[in-house]
Amino acid sequence: VNLAEVDRVVEELTAFLAWARENPKRSGPWEAAILTFYRGQEAELRVRLQALFHQRGNFQNFTDGERSHVTLCTVDRFQGHEADLVLLSFVKTRTVGFLNSPNRLNVALTRARYQIVLIGHHAFFAADRCRSPLLRALARSAHYTREITWSAQ
């Protein structure tokens, strides 16, 4: 569990929901997916989403009226699905774990129709001490247009 990332995901989602209220989609609701590689992070995100949406009985699907639909999943469970916006929480700050799996990373990075927001410890992933060449390449990519920062404690 990485509480700093949970906070950032909720902050980004709240901004998206405000935007979605002002910009209705022509066909159906806007779809957002919150993805993570770890079940512990998913559980913490679920608690926060249940409070945000006032939908205590929901575990995976949350709605903000008819304007937006939010799905919470692990990366593995979301395979084969897509969403307009994907918020991806990496969780890890000191080790790679199974984030180095090319298949998992491929699924995670290819689920967004319009935008993906990567939420992770950028400095760690970009550093030479990160053992994953895939994550290093991603963190060092020119596609990082800006960094959303938080401090690891």
C-alpha positions in Angstrom: 0.0 0.0 0.0 1.3 3.5 -0.9 -1.0 6.1 0.7 0.7 9.0 -1.1 -0.3 7.4 -4.4 -3.8 6.8 -3.1 -4.1 10.5 -2.2 -2.8 11.4 -5.7 -5.2 9.0 -7.5 -8.2 10.5 -5.6 -7.0 14.0 -6.4 -6.6 13.3 -10.1 -10.0 11.4 -10.2 -11.8 14.3 -8.5 -10.4 16.7 -11.1 -11.5 14.4 -13.8 -15.0 14.1 -12.4 -15.3 17.9 -12.2 -14.2 18.1 -15.8 -16.7 15.4 -16.8 -19.6 17.3 -15.2 -18.7 20.3 -17.4 -18.0 18.3 -20.6 -20.7 15.7 -21.1 -19.8 12.9 -23.5 -22.1 12.6 -26.5 -22.7 8.9 -26.1 -22.9 7.5 -22.6 -20.8 8.4 -19.6 -17.1 9.1 -19.5 -15.3 5.9 -18.4 -12.3 6.1 -16.0 -10.3 3.1 -14.7 -8.1 3.1 -11.7 -5.6 0.3 -12.0 -2.9 -1.0 -9.7 -0.6 -4.0 -9.7 -1.3 -4.9 -6.1 -4.4 -6.0 -4.2 -3.5 -4.1 -1.0 -3.5 -0.9 -3.0 -6.7 -1.8 -4.6 -8.3 -2.4 -1.2 -7.2 1.0 0.1 -8.4 2.7 -3.1 -11.8 0.9 -2.7 -12.2 2.4 0.7 -11.5 5.9 -0.6 -13.8 5.5 -3.6 -16.6 4.2 -1.5 -16.4 7.3 0.6 -15.9 9.7 -2.4 -19.0 8.3 -4.2 -21.0 7.5 -1.1 -21.4 4.0 -2.4 -20.3 1.8 0.5 -21.6 -1.4 -1.1 -19.7 -1.1 -4.3 -16.4 -2.9 -4.8 -15.4 -2.4 -8.4 -17.8 0.0 -10.2 -18.7 3.5 -9.1 -20.9 6.1 -10.8 -21.2 9.9 -10.6 -24.7 10.2 -11.9 -24.9 9.6 -15.6 -21.8 11.5 -16.6 -19.1 9.2 -15.5 -18.3 5.6 -14.5 -15.3 4.5 -12.6 -13.9 1.0 -12.5 -11.3 -0.1 -9.9 -9.2 -3.2 -10.8 -5.9 -4.8 -10.6 -4.0 -4.7 -13.9 -4.4 -8.5 -14.4 -8.2 -8.4 -13.9 -8.6 -5.4 -16.4 -7.0 -7.2 -19.3 -9.1 -7.0 -22.4 -11.0 -3.9 -21.2 -10.4 -0.2 -21.8 -11.5 3.2 -20.5 -11.4 6.8 -21.6 -9.0 7.7 -18.8 -6.7 5.4 -16.9 -5.1 6.3 -13.6 -2.3 3.8 -13.0 -0.8 3.4 -9.5 2.6 1.6 -9.4 2.8 1.5 -5.6 6.5 0.5 -5.4 9.2 3.0 -4.3 12.3 0.9 -3.5 12.0 -2.4 -5.4 10.5 -3.4 -8.7 8.6 -6.5 -7.7 6.7 -8.0 -10.6 6.3 -4.6 -12.2 9.1 -5.8 -14.5 6.7 -8.2 -16.3 6.5 -7.1 -19.9 3.0 -8.6 -20.2 1.6 -6.8 -17.1 3.2 -3.5 -18.1 1.8 -3.8 -21.7 -1.7 -4.4 -20.4 -1.4 -1.5 -17.9 -0.1 1.0 -20.5 -2.5 0.1 -23.3 -5.9 0.4 -21.6 -6.6 4.1 -22.1 -8.6 5.4 -25.1 -7.6 9.0 -24.6 -5.3 9.6 -21.6 -3.3 7.6 -19.1 -1.9 9.2 -15.9 1.1 7.3 -14.4 1.3 7.6 -10.6 4.5 6.3 -9.2 7.9 7.1 -7.8 9.4 8.7 -10.9 12.9 9.3 -9.4 13.2 5.6 -8.4 12.0 4.3 -11.8 14.3 6.6 -13.7 17.4 5.8 -11.6 20.1 3.3 -12.6 19.3 1.3 -9.4 15.9 0.4 -10.8 16.4 -3.2 -12.0 13.7 -3.0 -14.7 15.0 -1.7 -18.1 11.3 -1.3 -19.1 10.4 1.0 -16.2 13.7 2.9 -16.6 12.9 3.5 -20.3 9.3 4.5 -19.4 10.4 7.0 -16.7 13.1 8.5 -19.0 10.8 8.7 -22.0 10.0 12.0 -23.6 6.4 11.1 -23.2 6.5 12.2 -19.6 5.2 15.7 -20.3 5.2 16.7 -16.6 5.8 15.0 -13.3 3.2 14.8 -10.6 5.4 14.7 -7.5 5.0 13.5 -3.9 7.6 12.7 -1.4 8.3 9.2 -0.3 8.7 9.0 3.5 
